[in-house]
Amino acid sequence: MRKLISICLLALVAMPVFAADIRGEEISYDVDGVKLTGYLAYDASVSGKRPGVLVVHEWWGHDDYARDRARQLAGMGYTALALDMYGDGKKADHPKDAGTFMKEVFANMDVGVARFQAAKAILEKHASTDPTKIAAIGYCFGGAIVLYMARSGLDLDGVASFHGNLAGSVPAKPGKLKASILVAAGAADPFVKPEDIAAFKADMKAAGADLTYRSYEGAKHSFTNPAATARGQKFGLPLEYNEAADKASWAELEKFLKKVFK
């Protein structure tokens, strides 16, 4: 019997292990004469179509952090596209430039929507994507962007905002908001005022939104980004990475995506 068990165990050890094969590819696209650069990631070891997730960057611009999140989502079984809201290779190294780039987008949200929709169309057309199942996540500036898209009634299964601005110029309307919503916020984030939180929750309630709101004690702005602490210290801003809040909010996202894509 022991010999038989040993043989079986050896057979199991010898069985091939199919590891994930995460592929990443840079995607260039054009919207109204502006060149945008995205990054698409998926697991090539998985056959068939799977849900797609858009990733919207922080106010610093389309960077490696957004791409890393896209790769993480690919590892979870999704096709992910980290999109570009600024275009022309714009990336900020200083908060002043980041603020300028961000304000340019919010000053003309028709252009912002067009850029978001262009990326969404690319994701939907990819061979690995199920175009009927699309969600979007965003960080800081990107969190505000995905909430704007949801409030505007874009056809999304869900949106998740991480330490994003909750104030919105477009109120959600009953029957118009299609997406389920997850908000992951830092309880110690001074950029998100208590009155903004109250107004946001009231807006979501009035619109009949499927809202999940999570607040993490001690977490400041940009709590999911490992580079936040150094940037905060460099520029004297309340930015700080919080590992516990990062992991907890990502676990919430995993549950949220499973729910909206069921």
C-alpha positions in Angstrom: 0.0 0.0 0.0 2.8 2.4 1.0 4.5 1.7 -2.3 1.3 2.4 -4.2 0.9 5.7 -2.4 4.5 6.6 -3.2 3.9 5.9 -6.9 0.8 8.0 -6.9 2.5 10.9 -5.2 5.4 10.7 -7.7 2.9 10.7 -10.6 1.3 13.8 -9.2 4.6 15.5 -8.9 5.4 14.6 -12.5 2.2 16.1 -13.8 2.7 19.3 -15.8 1.8 22.5 -14.1 0.2 25.0 -16.3 1.5 28.5 -15.3 -0.1 31.7 -16.3 1.3 33.3 -19.4 0.7 37.0 -18.9 1.2 38.9 -22.2 1.4 42.6 -22.3 1.2 44.7 -25.4 1.4 48.4 -26.0 -1.5 49.8 -27.9 -1.5 53.1 -29.9 -4.7 54.8 -30.9 -5.8 58.1 -32.1 -8.7 60.3 -30.9 -9.3 63.6 -32.7 -5.7 63.8 -33.9 -4.2 63.1 -30.5 -2.0 60.0 -30.2 -2.9 57.9 -27.1 -0.9 54.9 -25.8 -2.5 52.1 -23.8 -1.3 48.8 -22.4 -3.3 45.6 -22.8 -2.6 42.5 -20.7 -4.1 39.0 -20.7 -3.3 35.5 -19.8 -2.4 33.6 -23.0 -2.6 30.2 -21.2 -6.3 30.6 -20.9 -8.5 29.8 -23.9 -11.7 31.5 -24.7 -13.1 34.9 -24.1 -13.2 36.6 -20.7 -14.5 39.8 -19.2 -12.5 43.0 -19.9 -11.5 45.7 -17.4 -10.3 49.2 -18.2 -7.8 50.8 -15.9 -7.6 54.6 -15.6 -4.4 56.1 -14.3 -3.7 58.6 -11.5 -3.2 62.3 -12.2 0.5 61.6 -12.9 -0.5 60.0 -16.3 -0.4 56.6 -17.9 2.6 55.0 -16.1 4.0 51.7 -14.9 1.7 51.6 -11.9 -1.4 51.5 -14.2 0.3 48.8 -16.3 1.1 46.8 -13.2 -2.6 46.8 -12.2 -3.6 45.7 -15.7 -1.2 42.7 -15.4 -2.6 41.9 -12.0 -6.1 41.8 -13.5 -4.8 39.6 -16.3 -3.6 37.2 -13.6 -7.1 37.1 -12.1 -8.5 35.9 -15.5 -9.5 39.2 -17.1 -8.3 41.1 -20.2 -7.2 44.5 -19.0 -6.4 47.7 -20.8 -4.6 50.5 -19.0 -5.8 53.5 -21.0 -4.4 57.0 -21.6 -6.5 60.0 -20.8 -3.8 62.7 -21.5 -2.3 61.7 -24.8 0.8 62.9 -26.6 3.0 61.1 -24.1 2.1 63.4 -21.2 3.3 62.3 -17.8 3.8 64.5 -14.8 6.8 64.5 -12.5 5.4 67.4 -10.4 2.0 68.0 -8.9 1.7 71.3 -10.7 1.9 69.6 -14.1 -0.3 66.7 -12.9 -2.9 69.3 -11.8 -2.7 71.0 -15.2 -3.2 67.8 -17.2 -6.1 66.7 -15.0 -7.9 70.1 -15.3 -7.5 70.0 -19.1 -9.5 66.8 -19.2 -12.2 67.9 -16.8 -12.5 71.2 -18.6 -13.6 69.3 -21.7 -15.3 66.1 -20.7 -16.6 65.5 -24.2 -13.0 64.8 -25.2 -12.5 62.8 -22.0 -15.5 60.6 -22.8 -14.3 60.1 -26.4 -10.9 58.9 -25.2 -12.5 56.6 -22.7 -14.9 55.2 -25.3 -12.0 54.7 -27.8 -10.1 52.5 -25.3 -13.3 50.6 -24.4 -13.9 49.8 -28.1 -10.3 48.5 -28.4 -10.7 46.3 -25.3 -14.1 45.0 -26.6 -12.6 44.0 -30.0 -9.6 42.1 -28.6 -9.7 38.4 -29.4 -9.6 37.4 -25.7 -12.4 39.7 -24.5 -16.1 39.1 -24.0 -17.4 42.4 -25.2 -20.7 42.0 -23.3 -18.8 42.0 -20.0 -16.8 45.2 -19.4 -15.9 47.1 -16.2 -13.6 49.9 -15.3 -11.4 50.8 -12.3 -9.5 54.0 -11.6 -7.1 55.6 -9.2 -7.3 59.2 -7.8 -8.0 61.1 -11.0 -8.9 57.8 -12.6 -11.4 57.0 -9.9 -13.2 60.3 -10.6 -13.2 59.5 -14.3 -14.8 56.0 -13.9 -17.4 57.5 -11.6 -18.2 60.2 -14.2 -18.6 57.5 -16.8 -21.0 55.5 -14.6 -23.0 58.6 -13.7 -23.2 59.5 -17.4 -24.9 56.1 -18.1 -22.1 54.5 -20.1 -22.7 50.8 -20.7 -20.4 49.2 -18.0 -21.1 46.3 -15.7 -19.3 47.9 -12.9 -16.8 50.7 -11.9 -14.4 50.8 -9.0 -12.9 54.0 -7.7 -9.8 53.9 -5.5 -9.1 57.1 -3.5 -10.9 59.1 -6.2 -12.7 62.4 -6.0 -16.4 61.8 -5.2 -17.7 65.2 -6.3 -19.3 65.0 -9.7 -20.7 67.6 -12.0 -23.0 65.0 -13.6 -25.6 63.8 -11.2 -26.7 60.2 -11.5 -30.3 59.8 -12.7 -32.6 57.0 -11.8 -32.7 54.4 -14.5 -29.7 55.8 -16.3 -26.9 54.4 -14.2 -26.2 50.9 -15.4 -23.0 50.1 -13.6 -22.6 48.7 -10.1 -20.2 50.8 -8.1 -17.4 50.1 -5.6 -15.7 53.0 -3.8 -12.5 52.3 -1.8 -11.6 55.4 0.2 -9.0 56.4 2.8 -10.6 57.5 6.1 -7.7 59.9 6.6 -7.7 61.3 3.0 -8.1 65.1 3.4 -8.9 65.5 -0.3 -12.2 63.7 0.2 -14.4 65.9 2.5 -17.2 64.4 4.7 -19.7 66.6 2.9 -18.5 65.1 -0.4 -19.0 61.6 0.9 -22.5 62.5 2.2 -23.5 64.1 -1.1 -22.1 61.2 -3.1 -24.0 58.6 -1.1 -27.2 60.6 -1.4 -26.7 60.9 -5.1 -26.2 57.2 -5.4 -29.2 56.4 -3.3 -31.4 58.8 -5.3 -30.3 57.0 -8.5 -31.0 53.6 -7.1 -27.3 52.6 -7.5 -25.9 49.3 -6.5 -23.2 50.9 -4.3 -20.5 49.3 -2.1 -18.6 51.9 -0.1 -15.5 50.9 1.9 -13.5 53.3 4.0 -10.1 52.3 5.4 -9.0 53.7 8.8 -5.7 55.6 8.8 -5.4 55.4 5.0 -4.4 58.7 3.3 -4.6 59.7 -0.4 -3.1 57.3 -2.9 -3.0 54.5 -0.4 -2.8 51.8 -3.0 0.4 53.1 -4.7 3.8 52.0 -3.3 5.3 55.2 -4.7 2.9 57.4 -2.8 4.9 57.8 0.4 8.1 59.1 -1.4 6.0 61.5 -3.5 4.2 62.7 -0.5 7.4 63.4 1.3 9.0 65.0 -1.7 6.2 67.4 -2.4 4.7 67.9 1.1 1.4 66.3 0.2 -0.8 63.9 2.3 0.1 60.9 0.1 1.0 57.6 1.7 1.1 54.0 0.8 -0.9 51.8 3.2 -0.2 48.1 2.6 -3.2 46.8 4.7 -5.7 49.1 2.9 -4.1 48.3 -0.4 -4.6 44.5 0.1 -8.0 44.9 1.6 -9.3 47.1 -1.2 -7.9 44.8 -3.8 -9.7 41.8 -2.2 -12.9 43.9 -2.3 -12.3 44.5 -6.0 -11.9 40.7 -6.6 -15.3 40.1 -4.9 -16.9 43.0 -6.8 -15.8 41.8 -10.2 -16.9 38.3 -9.6 -20.3 39.7 -8.6 -20.8 42.0 -11.6 -19.5 39.4 -14.1 -21.5 36.5 -12.7 
